[in-house]
């Protein structure tokens, strides 16, 4: 048996070496990894990957993120614990899933313990609150004056969607349906017991635990994002069955099928307002260097395969993956590269926002931020302009300065458009929800050329 002190020393030495082996990437290379036609560098197969953690800290009194010229930001609510995802009900109430990964029962190896240390330092080491909170701004002053427990005793809840009087919640292990009446501030599960719709993969690893969902426009189906159980399948492809995919669930029959696959960790889901296509943002693989592999924004169609784990960005072979790609698969490239390690999570189109008349159609995307790149990437909310129903141009910073020097005061996750067209941002490190709205004039429109 290995002495516990020996293990501790080995862990400390590894962390020290990780911190020491960091190199500044070429900034022009990084910019080439963004856009509709990215030019990707050669993979860096260094044994020791970059670790560059922004330590999670509390927002100083009176401090808040910075918004672009022409915008205003205010604190919508701070009565929260690890808020991850947002959903706006028809009456304007805002649901906030307060959630984190469940503790693993599996014995951790050295690499897993290093990853756990990194996540704790980055603010992801808290226990899971396992509840949904309801926020209400009754006097419409832009600040929630009611914050109350709406649903308790959940299991790492994330995605939420309302269809008529049915609220569907994606726990990490199942989709559950609750009866909801307009205006209620709490669901009484004893009076109206929840119903499990379908199981979702969890297991001992559950590497990417967040499960998001969106309803089809006619309300007959759900589309569910299920991330991979690893970086590149290193835990065995048997642990990846039905993962790294978007599922389609028929609500009448409770049958499900894989809608699209090869997506390492899809998160935000949204319907394009003009074409009706499903779009998503995806976290790509790590440990190929500072500028690989770019996370991406893409449309998704039935039967699409995006290459994970064998290929990245359509046709680039991952030299670390030794398993052969099954025959008959036709990988497609994503529509838009967001840059490496930005950790894109939230996604909303601008059509229902108060910004739309000034900036035109586009997508707001939250970038949770890197922990394995130097200099850091992400830690902001960006806007991707669209033209002819496709992404067009470089990302435009909308909300920044979640990190100041080496302190991460916040990290943006879920996005939503509220009843008045303002942009809401869940900040899981800052334990807040922010509200962004335009001023009378909007400089983003000038900057984007729209």
C-alpha positions as CSV (number, residue, x, y, z in Angstrom):
1,X,0.0,0.0,0.0
2,X,1.3,3.4,-0.9
3,X,1.9,5.8,2.0
4,X,-0.7,8.6,2.0
5,X,2.1,11.1,2.6
6,X,3.9,9.8,-0.5
7,X,0.7,10.3,-2.6
8,X,0.3,13.8,-1.2
9,X,3.9,14.7,-2.1
10,X,3.5,13.2,-5.7
11,X,0.3,15.3,-6.1
12,X,2.0,18.5,-5.0
13,X,5.0,17.8,-7.3
14,X,2.7,17.2,-10.3
15,X,0.8,20.4,-9.6
16,X,4.0,22.4,-9.3
17,X,5.3,21.0,-12.6
18,X,2.0,21.8,-14.3
19,X,2.2,25.4,-13.1
20,X,5.8,25.7,-14.3
21,X,5.3,24.4,-17.8
22,X,3.3,27.1,-19.4
23,X,4.1,29.0,-22.6
24,X,2.5,32.0,-24.2
25,X,0.8,31.0,-27.5
26,X,1.0,33.1,-30.6
27,X,-1.9,35.5,-30.4
28,X,-2.4,35.4,-34.2
29,X,-2.7,31.7,-34.1
30,X,-5.5,32.0,-31.5
31,X,-7.4,34.5,-33.7
32,X,-7.1,32.0,-36.6
33,X,-8.9,29.5,-34.4
34,X,-12.1,31.7,-34.4
35,X,-14.7,32.1,-37.1
36,X,-16.3,30.3,-40.0
37,X,-13.1,29.0,-41.6
38,X,-10.6,28.5,-38.8
39,X,-7.0,27.6,-39.5
40,X,-5.9,25.2,-36.8
41,X,-2.3,24.8,-35.6
42,X,-0.6,21.4,-35.2
43,X,-1.4,19.6,-32.0
44,X,0.9,20.0,-29.1
45,X,1.4,16.5,-27.5
46,X,3.2,17.7,-24.4
47,X,3.1,15.2,-21.6
48,X,2.3,17.9,-19.1
49,X,-0.6,20.1,-20.1
50,X,-1.0,23.8,-19.2
51,X,-2.8,24.6,-16.0
52,X,-3.6,28.3,-15.5
53,X,-6.4,28.6,-12.9
54,X,-8.2,31.8,-12.0
55,X,-8.9,31.5,-8.3
56,X,-12.6,31.8,-7.4
57,X,-13.2,34.9,-5.3
58,X,-16.2,36.9,-4.1
59,X,-17.2,40.0,-5.9
60,X,-16.0,43.0,-3.9
61,X,-18.8,45.3,-2.7
62,X,-20.0,47.5,-5.5
63,X,-18.1,45.6,-8.2
64,X,-19.7,44.0,-11.2
65,X,-18.7,42.9,-14.7
66,X,-18.0,45.4,-17.4
67,X,-20.4,45.8,-20.4
68,X,-19.8,47.2,-23.8
69,X,-20.5,50.9,-24.6
70,X,-24.2,51.5,-25.0
71,X,-25.2,48.8,-22.4
72,X,-26.0,48.8,-18.7
73,X,-25.7,46.0,-16.2
74,X,-27.2,45.6,-12.7
75,X,-27.4,42.8,-10.1
76,X,-30.7,41.0,-10.6
77,X,-30.3,38.6,-7.6
78,X,-27.5,37.5,-5.3
79,X,-29.6,35.2,-3.0
80,X,-28.2,32.1,-4.7
81,X,-25.8,29.2,-4.4
82,X,-24.0,28.0,-7.6
83,X,-26.6,29.1,-10.1
84,X,-26.1,27.3,-13.3
85,X,-29.1,27.5,-15.7
86,X,-32.0,29.9,-16.3
87,X,-35.5,29.6,-17.7
88,X,-38.1,32.4,-18.0
89,X,-41.7,31.4,-17.4
90,X,-44.5,33.0,-19.4
91,X,-45.5,35.3,-16.5
92,X,-42.0,36.7,-16.3
93,X,-40.8,34.6,-13.3
94,X,-37.2,33.4,-13.6
95,X,-36.3,29.8,-12.7
96,X,-32.7,29.3,-11.6
97,X,-31.2,25.7,-11.4
98,X,-28.7,25.7,-8.5
99,X,-26.7,22.7,-9.1
100,X,-23.3,21.0,-9.3
101,X,-21.9,17.5,-10.0
102,X,-22.7,14.8,-7.5
103,X,-19.7,13.5,-5.5
104,X,-18.1,10.4,-7.2
105,X,-18.1,7.1,-5.3
106,X,-15.4,5.8,-7.6
107,X,-11.8,5.6,-6.3
108,X,-9.8,8.5,-7.9
109,X,-6.5,8.1,-9.6
110,X,-3.8,10.8,-9.5
111,X,-5.0,12.6,-12.6
112,X,-8.6,12.7,-11.4
113,X,-7.4,14.1,-8.1
114,X,-5.5,16.8,-9.9
115,X,-8.6,17.7,-11.9
116,X,-10.6,17.8,-8.7
117,X,-8.1,20.2,-7.2
118,X,-8.3,22.4,-10.3
119,X,-12.1,22.5,-10.3
120,X,-12.2,23.4,-6.6
121,X,-9.8,26.3,-7.1
122,X,-11.9,27.4,-10.1
123,X,-15.1,27.5,-8.0
124,X,-16.6,24.2,-9.0
125,X,-15.9,22.3,-5.8
126,X,-19.1,23.2,-3.9
127,X,-21.7,20.7,-3.1
128,X,-24.8,20.6,-5.2
129,X,-27.7,22.6,-3.9
130,X,-30.0,20.3,-5.9
131,X,-32.9,22.8,-6.2
132,X,-34.6,25.3,-8.4
133,X,-35.2,28.8,-7.1
134,X,-37.9,31.2,-8.4
135,X,-37.0,34.9,-8.8
136,X,-39.7,37.5,-9.3
137,X,-39.4,41.2,-10.1
138,X,-42.9,42.3,-9.1
139,X,-42.3,46.0,-9.4
140,X,-40.3,45.8,-12.7
141,X,-37.4,47.7,-11.4
142,X,-34.9,45.2,-12.8
143,X,-34.1,43.6,-9.4
144,X,-35.8,40.4,-8.1
145,X,-37.7,41.2,-4.9
146,X,-38.7,37.6,-4.4
147,X,-36.4,34.6,-4.2
148,X,-38.0,31.4,-3.0
149,X,-37.4,27.7,-3.3
150,X,-39.5,26.4,-6.2
151,X,-38.4,22.8,-6.3
152,X,-36.2,20.9,-3.8
153,X,-34.6,17.5,-3.5
154,X,-33.5,17.3,-7.1
155,X,-30.4,15.5,-8.5
156,X,-28.0,17.9,-10.2
157,X,-30.8,19.7,-12.1
158,X,-29.9,21.7,-15.2
159,X,-32.2,22.1,-18.2
160,X,-35.8,23.3,-17.8
161,X,-38.7,23.8,-20.2
162,X,-42.4,24.4,-19.8
163,X,-44.9,22.8,-22.2
164,X,-48.5,23.9,-21.3
165,X,-48.8,23.0,-17.6
166,X,-45.9,20.5,-17.6
167,X,-42.5,21.6,-16.4
168,X,-39.7,19.3,-17.6
169,X,-36.5,19.3,-15.6
170,X,-33.3,17.5,-16.7
171,X,-31.6,16.1,-13.6
172,X,-28.3,14.5,-14.4
173,X,-29.9,11.0,-14.2
174,X,-33.4,11.5,-15.6
175,X,-35.9,13.9,-17.1
176,X,-38.7,14.5,-14.7
177,X,-42.1,16.1,-15.3
178,X,-43.9,18.4,-12.8
179,X,-47.3,19.9,-12.9
180,X,-47.2,23.7,-12.9
181,X,-49.9,26.3,-12.5
182,X,-49.2,29.9,-13.8
183,X,-48.0,32.2,-11.0
184,X,-47.3,29.6,-8.4
185,X,-44.1,30.2,-6.4
186,X,-43.6,26.6,-5.3
187,X,-44.5,23.2,-6.7
188,X,-46.0,20.9,-4.0
189,X,-44.7,17.5,-5.0
190,X,-46.8,15.8,-2.4
191,X,-50.0,17.1,-3.9
192,X,-48.8,16.6,-7.5
193,X,-46.1,13.9,-7.5
194,X,-43.5,14.2,-10.3
195,X,-43.3,11.7,-13.1
196,X,-40.1,10.3,-14.5
197,X,-40.2,10.6,-18.3
198,X,-36.9,8.9,-19.2
199,X,-33.6,7.9,-17.6
200,X,-30.4,9.7,-18.6
201,X,-26.9,8.3,-18.3
202,X,-25.1,9.0,-15.0
203,X,-23.0,6.1,-13.6
204,X,-19.9,6.3,-11.4
205,X,-18.0,8.6,-13.7
206,X,-20.6,11.0,-15.2
207,X,-17.7,13.2,-16.4
208,X,-19.9,15.8,-18.1
209,X,-22.9,15.9,-15.8
210,X,-25.0,18.7,-17.2
211,X,-28.0,17.7,-19.2
212,X,-29.8,20.5,-21.0
213,X,-33.1,20.3,-22.9
214,X,-35.4,22.2,-25.2
215,X,-38.9,21.5,-26.6
216,X,-39.7,21.1,-30.2
217,X,-41.8,24.0,-31.5
218,X,-45.0,21.9,-31.5
219,X,-44.3,20.6,-28.0
220,X,-44.3,16.9,-28.9
221,X,-40.6,16.2,-28.4
222,X,-37.7,17.1,-26.2
223,X,-34.1,17.5,-27.4
224,X,-31.6,16.7,-24.7
225,X,-27.8,17.3,-24.6
226,X,-25.7,14.5,-23.1
227,X,-21.9,15.1,-22.8
228,X,-19.2,12.6,-23.0
229,X,-17.8,10.6,-20.1
230,X,-14.2,11.6,-20.8
231,X,-11.9,13.8,-22.8
232,X,-11.2,11.5,-25.7
233,X,-12.7,8.2,-24.7
234,X,-9.8,7.3,-22.4
235,X,-12.2,5.6,-20.0
236,X,-13.3,3.1,-22.6
237,X,-15.9,3.5,-25.3
238,X,-18.2,1.2,-23.3
239,X,-18.6,4.2,-21.0
240,X,-19.6,6.4,-23.9
241,X,-22.7,4.6,-25.1
242,X,-25.5,7.1,-25.9
243,X,-23.2,10.0,-24.7
244,X,-21.5,12.8,-26.6
245,X,-24.9,13.3,-28.3
246,X,-28.2,15.1,-28.6
247,X,-31.2,12.9,-27.9
248,X,-34.7,13.2,-29.4
249,X,-37.4,12.2,-26.9
250,X,-41.0,11.5,-28.0
251,X,-43.2,12.7,-25.1
252,X,-46.2,10.6,-26.1
253,X,-44.3,7.3,-26.3
254,X,-41.4,8.1,-24.1
255,X,-39.1,6.6,-26.7
256,X,-35.8,8.2,-27.5
257,X,-33.2,8.1,-30.2
258,X,-29.9,9.7,-31.0
259,X,-30.6,12.9,-33.0
260,X,-26.9,13.8,-33.5
261,X,-23.6,12.4,-32.2
262,X,-19.9,13.0,-32.0
263,X,-20.4,16.2,-29.9
264,X,-18.0,16.0,-27.0
265,X,-20.0,18.2,-24.6
266,X,-23.0,20.1,-26.0
267,X,-24.7,22.6,-23.7
268,X,-26.8,25.5,-24.8
269,X,-29.6,24.6,-27.2
270,X,-31.7,27.1,-29.3
271,X,-34.0,27.2,-32.3
272,X,-32.9,29.5,-35.1
273,X,-35.8,32.0,-35.3
274,X,-35.8,32.1,-39.2
275,X,-34.8,28.7,-40.3
276,X,-36.2,26.6,-37.5
277,X,-32.9,24.7,-37.2
278,X,-31.6,23.5,-33.9
279,X,-28.3,25.1,-32.8
280,X,-25.9,24.3,-30.0
281,X,-22.6,25.3,-28.4
282,X,-20.1,22.5,-27.7
283,X,-17.0,22.2,-25.5
284,X,-14.3,20.4,-27.4
285,X,-11.4,18.2,-26.2
286,X,-8.4,19.3,-24.1
287,X,-4.6,18.6,-23.9
288,X,-3.7,19.3,-27.5
289,X,-2.2,22.7,-26.7
290,X,-3.2,26.3,-26.0
291,X,-5.0,26.8,-29.3
292,X,-6.6,23.4,-29.9
293,X,-9.4,22.4,-30.1
294,X,-11.8,25.3,-30.6
295,X,-15.1,25.1,-28.9
296,X,-17.9,25.8,-31.4
297,X,-21.3,27.1,-32.3
298,X,-23.2,25.0,-34.9
299,X,-26.5,24.0,-36.4
300,X,-27.5,20.4,-35.8
301,X,-29.6,18.2,-38.1
302,X,-30.9,14.7,-37.8
303,X,-28.1,12.2,-38.3
304,X,-25.2,14.6,-38.0
305,X,-21.9,13.3,-36.7
306,X,-19.3,15.8,-35.5
307,X,-16.3,13.4,-35.2
308,X,-15.7,12.9,-31.4
309,X,-13.6,11.2,-30.3
310,X,-11.8,10.2,-33.5
311,X,-11.7,13.6,-35.3
312,X,-12.0,17.2,-34.4
313,X,-13.4,20.0,-36.5
314,X,-14.7,17.7,-39.2
315,X,-11.5,16.1,-40.5
316,X,-8.6,16.6,-38.2
317,X,-7.4,13.2,-36.7
318,X,-6.8,13.2,-33.0
319,X,-3.4,11.4,-32.8
320,X,-4.1,10.1,-29.3
321,X,-7.2,8.1,-30.2
322,X,-6.3,4.5,-31.3
323,X,-9.9,3.2,-31.7
324,X,-11.0,3.0,-35.3
325,X,-13.9,5.2,-36.4
326,X,-16.9,3.0,-37.3
327,X,-17.5,2.7,-41.0
328,X,-20.5,4.6,-42.5
329,X,-20.0,7.7,-40.4
330,X,-19.7,11.0,-42.3
331,X,-18.2,13.7,-40.1
332,X,-19.3,17.2,-40.7
333,X,-17.5,20.4,-39.7
334,X,-19.2,22.8,-37.2
335,X,-20.4,26.2,-38.5
336,X,-18.3,28.5,-36.3
337,X,-15.2,28.2,-34.1
338,X,-15.3,30.1,-30.8
339,X,-11.7,29.7,-29.8
340,X,-9.9,27.0,-27.7
341,X,-10.9,26.3,-24.1
342,X,-13.4,29.2,-23.8
343,X,-15.9,26.6,-22.3
344,X,-19.0,27.9,-24.2
345,X,-22.2,27.0,-22.2
346,X,-25.1,29.4,-22.6
347,X,-26.8,30.2,-26.0
348,X,-29.7,32.5,-26.8
349,X,-30.6,34.1,-30.1
350,X,-31.2,37.9,-30.1
351,X,-34.6,38.0,-31.9
352,X,-36.7,38.3,-28.7
353,X,-34.3,40.7,-27.0
354,X,-34.3,44.5,-26.6
355,X,-31.0,44.5,-28.5
356,X,-32.3,43.1,-31.7
357,X,-33.4,46.4,-33.5
358,X,-29.8,47.7,-33.0
359,X,-27.6,44.7,-33.6
360,X,-29.7,42.5,-35.9
361,X,-29.9,38.7,-35.5
362,X,-27.2,36.9,-33.8
363,X,-26.4,34.7,-30.9
364,X,-25.4,35.6,-27.3
365,X,-22.9,33.0,-25.9
366,X,-21.6,32.7,-22.4
367,X,-18.0,31.5,-22.1
368,X,-17.4,30.0,-18.7
369,X,-13.6,30.4,-19.1
370,X,-10.5,28.3,-19.5
371,X,-8.4,26.6,-16.7
372,X,-5.9,25.1,-19.1
373,X,-4.7,27.9,-21.3
374,X,-2.2,30.8,-21.0
375,X,-3.2,33.5,-21.5
376,X,-6.8,32.6,-20.3
377,X,-9.7,32.6,-22.8
378,X,-13.4,33.1,-22.2
379,X,-14.7,34.4,-18.9
380,X,-17.2,36.7,-20.8
381,X,-20.4,36.8,-22.8
382,X,-20.0,37.4,-26.5
383,X,-22.3,38.2,-29.4
384,X,-21.9,36.4,-32.8
385,X,-23.5,38.4,-35.6
386,X,-25.5,36.4,-38.2
387,X,-26.0,37.3,-41.9
388,X,-28.1,35.2,-44.3
389,X,-29.0,33.0,-41.3
390,X,-25.3,32.1,-40.7
391,X,-22.6,33.3,-38.4
392,X,-20.7,36.2,-39.9
393,X,-17.8,38.1,-38.5
394,X,-15.7,38.0,-35.3
395,X,-17.2,37.6,-31.8
396,X,-18.1,40.9,-30.1
397,X,-17.5,41.3,-26.4
398,X,-20.7,42.1,-24.5
399,X,-19.9,41.4,-20.9
400,X,-16.3,41.1,-19.6
401,X,-14.1,41.4,-16.5
402,X,-15.4,38.4,-14.7
403,X,-11.7,37.8,-14.0
404,X,-9.5,40.6,-12.6
405,X,-5.8,39.8,-12.5
406,X,-5.8,36.2,-11.1
407,X,-9.1,36.5,-9.3
408,X,-12.3,35.0,-10.8
409,X,-15.1,37.0,-9.2
410,X,-17.5,35.3,-11.5
411,X,-18.0,32.8,-14.4
412,X,-21.0,33.1,-16.8
413,X,-23.1,30.0,-17.4
414,X,-26.8,30.1,-18.3
415,X,-28.3,32.9,-20.4
416,X,-32.0,33.9,-20.9
417,X,-34.0,36.8,-22.3
418,X,-36.4,38.1,-19.8
419,X,-40.0,39.3,-20.3
420,X,-38.7,42.8,-21.2
421,X,-36.1,41.7,-23.6
422,X,-33.1,42.1,-21.3
423,X,-30.3,39.5,-21.1
424,X,-30.0,37.5,-17.9
425,X,-26.7,35.8,-17.0
426,X,-26.3,33.1,-14.3
427,X,-22.9,33.5,-12.6
428,X,-22.1,30.3,-10.8
429,X,-18.9,31.5,-9.0
430,X,-20.3,34.9,-8.1
431,X,-23.6,33.2,-7.0
432,X,-25.5,35.9,-8.8
433,X,-27.8,36.6,-11.7
434,X,-26.9,39.7,-13.7
435,X,-29.2,41.7,-16.0
436,X,-28.0,43.5,-19.1
437,X,-30.0,46.0,-21.1
438,X,-29.3,48.5,-23.9
439,X,-29.2,52.2,-23.4
440,X,-31.0,54.4,-25.9
441,X,-28.1,54.1,-28.4
442,X,-26.1,51.0,-28.9
443,X,-22.5,51.0,-29.9
444,X,-22.4,47.3,-30.5
445,X,-24.4,47.9,-33.7
446,X,-21.6,50.2,-35.0
447,X,-18.9,47.8,-34.0
448,X,-20.5,44.9,-35.7
449,X,-21.2,46.7,-38.9
450,X,-24.9,45.9,-38.8
